[in-house]
Amino acid sequence: MKNKDIAEMFASGKHEGKVDNLIIEGNTIYSYGKHFPIAIRIWDGNEAKYLWNSDKYSSTTSRHQSLVFRAIGGKDKILKELNTLEMKKIDGKFTDVKELIVEALG
């Protein structure tokens, strides 16, 4: 299995997978572990949308980000771009858009 396969697994809704340093855990895909979430999957009905980490970390992480970006379908699938700290605050707390909106309005 290659990094591209993990990115595609994440885009297809899988909740676990790992190859080299690209890791899926739940609704999040990470580069080199939990310190750098690339994207968090949030469900909008039957369709996945994503919170996207706009930070840069290393050339390898940038390649991981590119693979995931292409696999999820590009910019049209991104709800919001966040930085790493914002991503870590959200990671694991929400599974769908309604929960995220309720929290934002709360």
C-alpha positions as CSV (number, residue, x, y, z in Angstrom):
1,M,0.0,0.0,0.0
2,K,1.1,3.5,-0.8
3,N,0.4,7.0,0.7
4,K,-2.0,7.6,-2.2
5,D,-4.0,4.6,-1.2
6,I,-4.4,5.9,2.4
7,A,-5.5,9.3,1.1
8,E,-8.1,7.6,-1.1
9,M,-9.2,5.4,1.8
10,F,-9.7,8.5,3.9
11,A,-11.7,10.2,1.1
12,S,-13.9,7.1,0.7
13,G,-14.8,7.2,4.4
14,K,-12.5,4.7,6.1
15,H,-11.8,5.3,9.7
16,E,-8.4,3.6,10.1
17,G,-5.3,2.9,8.0
18,K,-1.6,3.6,8.0
19,V,1.3,3.5,5.7
20,D,4.7,5.1,6.2
21,N,3.8,8.3,8.0
22,L,0.2,9.0,6.7
23,I,-2.3,7.8,9.3
24,I,-6.1,7.7,9.4
25,E,-7.7,7.6,12.9
26,G,-11.4,8.1,13.0
27,N,-12.4,11.1,11.0
28,T,-8.9,12.6,10.8
29,I,-5.9,12.0,8.6
30,Y,-2.5,12.9,10.0
31,S,1.0,13.4,8.7
32,Y,3.7,12.0,11.1
33,G,1.3,11.5,14.0
34,K,-1.3,13.5,16.0
35,H,0.8,16.7,16.1
36,F,-0.1,17.4,12.4
37,P,-3.7,16.7,11.4
38,I,-4.1,17.3,7.6
39,A,-7.9,17.1,7.4
40,I,-10.9,16.4,9.6
41,R,-13.9,14.8,7.9
42,I,-17.3,16.3,8.8
43,W,-20.4,14.7,7.4
44,D,-23.0,16.9,5.7
45,G,-25.8,14.4,5.3
46,N,-24.4,11.7,3.1
47,E,-21.5,13.8,1.8
48,A,-18.2,14.3,3.4
49,K,-16.8,17.8,3.8
50,Y,-13.4,18.7,5.3
51,L,-11.8,21.0,7.7
52,W,-8.3,21.6,6.2
53,N,-5.0,22.4,7.9
54,S,-3.5,25.3,5.9
55,D,-0.2,25.2,7.8
56,K,3.0,24.0,6.2
57,Y,5.3,21.7,8.1
58,S,7.8,19.9,5.9
59,S,8.2,18.9,2.2
60,T,7.0,15.4,3.0
61,T,3.9,16.7,4.8
62,S,3.3,19.0,1.9
63,R,3.3,16.0,-0.4
64,H,0.9,14.2,2.1
65,Q,-1.4,17.3,1.9
66,S,-1.4,17.3,-1.9
67,L,-2.3,13.6,-2.0
68,V,-5.2,14.1,0.4
69,F,-6.3,17.3,-1.3
70,R,-6.6,15.5,-4.7
71,A,-8.2,12.4,-3.1
72,I,-11.0,14.4,-1.3
73,G,-11.9,16.3,-4.5
74,G,-10.2,19.6,-4.0
75,K,-11.3,23.0,-2.7
76,D,-15.0,22.4,-3.3
77,K,-15.0,19.8,-0.5
78,I,-13.3,22.1,2.1
79,L,-15.6,23.7,4.6
80,K,-12.9,25.8,6.3
81,E,-9.2,26.2,6.4
82,L,-7.7,26.2,9.9
83,N,-4.2,26.2,11.5
84,T,-2.8,23.3,13.4
85,L,-3.8,24.6,16.8
86,E,-7.4,25.2,15.7
87,M,-7.5,21.7,14.1
88,K,-6.3,20.1,17.4
89,K,-9.1,21.8,19.3
90,I,-11.7,20.4,17.0
91,D,-10.2,17.0,16.3
92,G,-12.6,14.2,17.5
93,K,-15.3,16.5,18.8
94,F,-17.6,16.7,15.8
95,T,-18.8,14.1,13.3
96,D,-21.3,16.2,11.3
97,V,-21.9,19.7,10.1
98,K,-25.0,20.2,12.4
99,E,-22.9,19.6,15.5
100,L,-20.2,22.0,14.3
101,I,-22.8,24.7,13.6
102,V,-24.5,24.3,17.0
103,E,-21.1,24.6,18.7
104,A,-20.2,27.7,16.7
105,L,-23.6,29.4,17.5
106,G,-23.5,28.2,21.2
